[in-house]
Amino acid sequence: MNKLNSKSRKDLQPSTFLWGQYRPDKARYGFHATDAATARKWQHGTRQALARKIGLGVMPSVTPKARLVETVDKQDYVRQKLLIRTGADCLMPVYLLLPRKQPRPLPVVLAFHGHGYGVKDIVGLWEDGTERNTPDGYHKDFAVTLCRAGFAVAAPEIACFGERQTDFSYLKGRPGRPGSPVPSTCTHAAMLAFHLGVSVLGLRVHDAMRLVDYLETRRDLDAGRLGAMGISGGGMHTFFSACLDPRIRACVVSGYYSTFRDSVLAMSHCACNFVPGLAEFGEMHDLAGLIAPRPMLVEAGNYDPIFPIDAVRRSVARARSVYGVFKAPGKVVTDYFEGRHQISGQKAYEFLKQEI
């Protein structure tokens, strides 16, 4: 049997052709502005195009009709659980953490959890709802830390996690019939969204924008001083929400900001990370132009296996060049820490205090 040489074996791989089509420097909506006026014009058109691409706007806006379902006294803060309507058929649980001794109205931070068992993991609760007092896991209960830093914290249950997982009981085996494999909610929702020409990312950004709409109605909150912080999938949520909602004045993107080529496209990642046709917008540093000149802090562990630190550093350097067009290169701040895929927090809380 003739053995194929390495180039022939490579040419057999469909990814060889696909990578040949990956040209972020030629992207239709890539950032190429050289002056602030042109950059602002690019922001206007590109933000609209990105909203269309992810399917933002497919779900019409609705009145939140928030309903309080639980209040827990944590001594130095109060934790409320609300149900907020984000669409005609969509309810979103939200934990609102309110520090007791801070003057009202309070500045607000949106806190977006990553993959795991859901929003409970950032507000000091175990999977079964039991209270915990010691931070755990890669999230490190960062919503609680934000609250104790003086912020009102709005932590939503992101679509596909926790109470918002799909009920796949109809796929489970029946007597005398084989069962069907049960997909993850993220995978099932992403494939259904792709079939409809939208994305899970679009659903999540939509939900976040409806949450901000609600926060603006509360007199005890100053939604004009609004930040966002998230880790991993929550870092993605933070990044794109900041790209598309200028009401977010500063953001902390933890365990996500890198390059698409070296992270999301280079290894196994959840289907919820993907948007068909996102290549039209170039690389992550191009999209950072939609946030500029608003401050952005990037957290990255030097041993994070899924967002390699070298790619993070290169992408941050490119983002600073983009911000330089707005005369604000110093507004891209970094926290490079020793560790793996996790929240750091060494700079984040003071950063948000200063910037919102």
HELIX and SHEET records of a PDB file:
HELIX    1   1 SER A    6  ASP A   11  1                                   6    
HELIX    2   2 PRO A   14  GLY A   20  1                                   7    
HELIX    3   3 PRO A   24  LYS A   26  5                                   3    
HELIX    4   4 ALA A   36  ILE A   54  1                                  19    
HELIX    5   5 VAL A  119  ILE A  122  5                                   4    
HELIX    6   6 PHE A  142  ARG A  148  1                                   7    
HELIX    7   7 GLY A  162  ARG A  164  5                                   3    
HELIX    8   8 SER A  169  LEU A  171  5                                   3    
HELIX    9   9 THR A  185  LEU A  196  1                                  12    
HELIX   10  10 VAL A  200  LEU A  215  1                                  16    
HELIX   11  11 GLY A  233  LEU A  244  1                                  12    
HELIX   12  12 ALA A  271  ASN A  273  5                                   3    
HELIX   13  13 LEU A  278  PHE A  281  5                                   4    
HELIX   14  14 MET A  284  LEU A  287  1                                   4    
HELIX   15  15 ALA A  288  LEU A  290  5                                   3    
HELIX   16  16 ILE A  309  VAL A  325  1                                  17    
HELIX   17  17 PRO A  329  LYS A  331  5                                   3    
HELIX   18  18 ALA A  348  GLU A  355  1                                   8    
SHEET    1   A 9 ARG A  67  ASP A  73  0                                        
SHEET    2   A 9 TYR A  77  GLY A  87 -1                                        
SHEET    3   A 9 CYS A  90  PRO A  99 -1                                        
SHEET    4   A 9 ALA A 152  PRO A 156 -1                                        
SHEET    5   A 9 LEU A 106  PHE A 112  1                                        
SHEET    6   A 9 LEU A 221  ILE A 231  1                                        
SHEET    7   A 9 ALA A 250  SER A 254  1                                        
SHEET    8   A 9 MET A 296  GLY A 301  1                                        
SHEET    9   A 9 VAL A 332  PHE A 337  1                                        
END                                                                             
